[in-house]
Amino acid sequence: VSTNQSGPFAYSWLPASGLSCYDCPSPVFSGNNSVTYTVTAINNNGCAATLSVPVRVVPVYDVFIPNVFSPNNDGANDVWQVYTNVKSIKQYNVMIFNRWGEKVFESSNISEGWDGRYKGEFAPPGVYVYHIQIVWMDNRSDSGYKGGITLLK
């Protein structure tokens, strides 16, 4: 907030959620949803001015899903995992199946990847199938992420 008036001002931002401070002239927004804030500035004489400030959050639903990995402990592509803006996800679930339809991996933690193991042993090289469900912070739901992963040795 800026003004052409001099002197100290008292500031009040409503709602206060999603802001780094609710009583300063320049709070930092860190919310996940669009919102309209109302700021009131009052000078020492009690004169007040109010302004509405709309903040529009444009969601980004970009997801990168690798289609090959090599869990051979060489430090490159040893873990298969999904890459996206983690902060924009409310719920996540991934399941990976072998060619016989057995579930070899499941996780609801976007930061956890598959290391290529099944029942404590390294799974054989081949093609595996994944199914991913994501609920974003704005409650948009995506369950259409399906595809194949090639496990190389």
C-alpha positions in Angstrom: 0.0 0.0 0.0 1.3 3.5 -0.8 -0.2 6.9 -0.1 0.5 10.5 -0.9 -0.1 11.4 2.8 2.7 11.7 5.3 2.9 10.3 8.8 2.5 6.8 10.3 -0.4 4.7 9.4 -2.1 1.7 10.9 -2.9 -1.1 8.4 -5.4 -3.9 8.6 -5.8 -6.6 5.9 -8.9 -8.8 5.9 -9.0 -11.8 5.6 -5.6 -12.2 7.3 -5.1 -15.8 6.1 -2.6 -16.4 3.3 -0.6 -13.2 4.2 2.8 -12.9 5.9 1.3 -10.1 8.1 -2.1 -8.5 8.5 -1.0 -5.1 9.9 1.8 -4.0 7.6 1.8 -2.1 4.3 3.3 -4.8 2.1 2.4 -8.4 3.2 3.5 -11.3 1.1 0.8 -13.6 -0.3 1.4 -17.4 0.0 -2.1 -18.7 -0.4 -3.3 -21.4 -2.8 -6.7 -20.0 -3.8 -7.9 -16.7 -5.4 -9.2 -14.2 -2.8 -10.0 -10.5 -2.5 -8.4 -8.7 0.3 -9.6 -5.5 1.9 -7.0 -3.2 3.3 -7.8 -0.3 5.6 -5.2 2.4 6.3 -5.8 4.8 9.2 -3.6 7.9 9.9 -2.9 9.6 13.3 -5.9 11.9 12.8 -8.3 8.9 12.4 -8.8 9.4 8.7 -9.3 6.0 7.0 -9.2 4.7 3.5 -10.2 1.3 2.3 -9.3 -0.5 -0.8 -10.1 -4.0 -2.2 -7.2 -5.9 -3.7 -8.1 -9.0 -5.7 -5.5 -11.7 -5.9 -6.0 -14.3 -8.6 -4.2 -17.6 -8.4 -3.7 -19.3 -11.7 -3.3 -23.0 -11.1 -0.6 -25.0 -12.9 -1.4 -28.6 -13.5 1.9 -29.6 -15.1 2.9 -33.2 -14.3 6.1 -35.0 -15.6 6.0 -38.7 -15.5 9.1 -40.5 -16.5 8.6 -43.6 -18.7 11.9 -45.4 -17.9 14.3 -45.8 -15.0 17.2 -48.0 -14.0 17.4 -48.9 -10.3 21.0 -50.1 -10.4 22.5 -47.8 -7.8 24.6 -45.8 -10.2 23.2 -42.6 -9.0 21.2 -41.8 -12.2 17.5 -42.6 -12.6 17.6 -45.1 -9.7 14.1 -44.1 -8.4 10.9 -43.6 -10.5 8.8 -40.8 -9.2 6.3 -38.2 -10.4 7.4 -34.5 -10.7 5.0 -31.6 -10.3 4.5 -28.6 -8.0 4.2 -30.5 -4.8 2.7 -27.5 -2.9 -0.3 -27.5 -5.2 -1.3 -31.1 -4.4 -3.9 -31.9 -1.7 -4.1 -35.7 -2.3 -2.0 -38.1 -4.3 -2.0 -41.8 -5.0 0.1 -43.9 -7.3 -0.1 -47.6 -8.0 2.3 -49.6 -10.1 1.4 -53.1 -11.5 3.5 -55.8 -13.1 2.4 -57.6 -16.3 0.4 -60.1 -14.3 -1.6 -57.3 -12.7 0.1 -57.6 -9.3 0.5 -54.3 -7.4 4.2 -53.9 -6.9 4.2 -50.4 -5.5 1.7 -47.9 -4.0 2.2 -44.6 -2.3 0.2 -41.5 -1.3 3.3 -39.4 -0.8 4.3 -37.4 -3.9 7.9 -37.2 -2.6 8.2 -41.0 -2.4 9.3 -42.9 -5.5 9.6 -46.5 -6.5 13.0 -47.9 -6.1 12.3 -50.9 -8.3 11.7 -53.4 -5.4 8.9 -55.8 -5.0 8.6 -57.8 -1.8 12.1 -56.7 -0.8 13.7 -57.9 -4.0 14.5 -56.0 -7.2 11.8 -56.5 -9.7 12.8 -58.0 -13.1 13.4 -55.7 -16.0 10.3 -55.1 -18.1 7.3 -52.9 -18.6 5.1 -51.9 -15.6 1.9 -50.0 -15.6 1.1 -47.0 -13.4 -2.2 -45.3 -12.4 -2.0 -41.9 -10.7 -4.8 -40.0 -9.0 -4.3 -36.3 -8.0 -6.5 -33.9 -6.1 -5.2 -30.4 -6.5 -5.5 -27.6 -3.8 -8.4 -26.1 -5.7 -10.2 -29.5 -5.5 -9.8 -30.3 -9.2 -9.4 -34.1 -9.5 -7.3 -35.9 -12.1 -7.4 -39.6 -12.3 -6.5 -40.1 -15.9 -2.7 -40.5 -15.5 -2.1 -44.0 -16.8 0.9 -45.4 -18.7 3.9 -47.6 -18.9 7.2 -47.6 -17.1 10.2 -49.5 -18.5 12.5 -50.8 -15.7 16.0 -51.3 -17.0 19.0 -52.9 -15.3 
